[in-house]
Amino acid sequence: MMMEKIYSEWMGETQRKKISHILTKVDVKGKVLDIGAGPGFLEEFIDAIAVDIDLENLKKAKGKKILADGNNLPFKNDSFDTIFCIDTIHLIDNIENIEDLLKKDGRLIVTLFCNEYNFKDRIDYLKGLFSLDIEKEFTVRTEKEWDAVIVFKK
Ligand SMILES: C[S@@+](CC[C@H](N)C(=O)[O-])C[C@H]1O[C@@H](n2cnc3c(N)ncnc32)[C@H](O)[C@@H]1O
């Protein structure tokens, strides 16, 4: 329990730093979906529909939340203007589904944790996942962990 608390505080501090930095670089518009929201660090900054398969964690997220599998999301195609998938895409197989949920001109922001040694590989991996236009790519660097970030546009 103590280890869980320490881990959650460590992760929270790092995720908040990464997310606040990402939000300075991304123009978030309209209806927003957060796939693999965890305890809702993104929702501390913006309104989004939080989706995760872990109910206990998801309960902590602010705002609207839905217990659902990122492989089979319960939304119609062309439903969202902005979709985030923060440090979760490696856990999802059916990524075509995510692309379909995005409206035309919508943005998909996908991130994956990395470090100074593997960030280029992680950027290339993320870029190859979707057949959408790439609007931006960058890394977010905290003392504890980096994130590779790609902003796709439909
Ligand atoms: C590394 S955590 C990232 C959490 C959050 N996005 C953040 O920034 O802290 C990965 C999250 O993905 C969730 N997850 C794993 N497989 C999933 C799936 N198939 N569909 C939806 N969420 C999933 C986990 O429960 C966990 O909350």
The ligand as a Tripos MOL2 file, in Angstrom:
@<TRIPOS>MOLECULE
LIG
   27    29     1     0     0
SMALL
NO_CHARGES

@<TRIPOS>ATOM
      1 C1          0.8800    4.1220  -18.1830 C.3       1 LIG1
      2 S1         -0.8040    4.3630  -17.7750 S.3       1 LIG1
      3 C2         -1.0940    6.0150  -18.4100 C.3       1 LIG1
      4 C3         -2.2510    6.6680  -17.6980 C.3       1 LIG1
      5 C4         -2.5090    8.1340  -18.0780 C.3       1 LIG1
      6 N1         -2.7720    8.3050  -19.4970 N.3       1 LIG1
      7 C5         -1.3940    9.0470  -17.6260 C.2       1 LIG1
      8 O1         -1.0160    9.9160  -18.3930 O.co2     1 LIG1
      9 O2         -0.9280    8.9260  -16.5070 O.co2     1 LIG1
     10 C6         -1.6610    3.3120  -18.9720 C.3       1 LIG1
     11 C7         -3.1670    3.2630  -18.7510 C.3       1 LIG1
     12 O3         -3.7610    2.5070  -19.8080 O.3       1 LIG1
     13 C8         -4.8210    1.7360  -19.2830 C.3       1 LIG1
     14 N2         -5.1160    0.6590  -20.2460 N.ar      1 LIG1
     15 C9         -4.4080   -0.4810  -20.4720 C.ar      1 LIG1
     16 N3         -4.9760   -1.1970  -21.4600 N.ar      1 LIG1
     17 C10        -6.0600   -0.4960  -21.8760 C.ar      1 LIG1
     18 C11        -7.0730   -0.7270  -22.8400 C.ar      1 LIG1
     19 N4         -7.0720   -1.8120  -23.6120 N.pl3     1 LIG1
     20 N5         -8.0450    0.1870  -22.9830 N.ar      1 LIG1
     21 C12        -8.0720    1.3230  -22.2030 C.ar      1 LIG1
     22 N6         -7.1460    1.5870  -21.2680 N.ar      1 LIG1
     23 C13        -6.1580    0.6930  -21.0950 C.ar      1 LIG1
     24 C14        -4.2840    1.2840  -17.9330 C.3       1 LIG1
     25 O4         -5.3250    0.8590  -17.0950 O.3       1 LIG1
     26 C15        -3.5760    2.5570  -17.4600 C.3       1 LIG1
     27 O5         -4.4550    3.3920  -16.7460 O.3       1 LIG1
@<TRIPOS>BOND
     1     1     2 1
     2     2     3 1
     3     2    10 1
     4     3     4 1
     5     4     5 1
     6     5     6 1
     7     5     7 1
     8     7     8 2
     9     7     9 1
    10    10    11 1
    11    11    12 1
    12    11    26 1
    13    12    13 1
    14    13    14 1
    15    13    24 1
    16    14    15 ar
    17    14    23 ar
    18    15    16 ar
    19    16    17 ar
    20    17    18 ar
    21    17    23 ar
    22    18    19 1
    23    18    20 ar
    24    20    21 ar
    25    21    22 ar
    26    22    23 ar
    27    24    25 1
    28    24    26 1
    29    26    27 1
@<TRIPOS>SUBSTRUCTURE
     1 LIG1         1 GROUP 0 **** ****
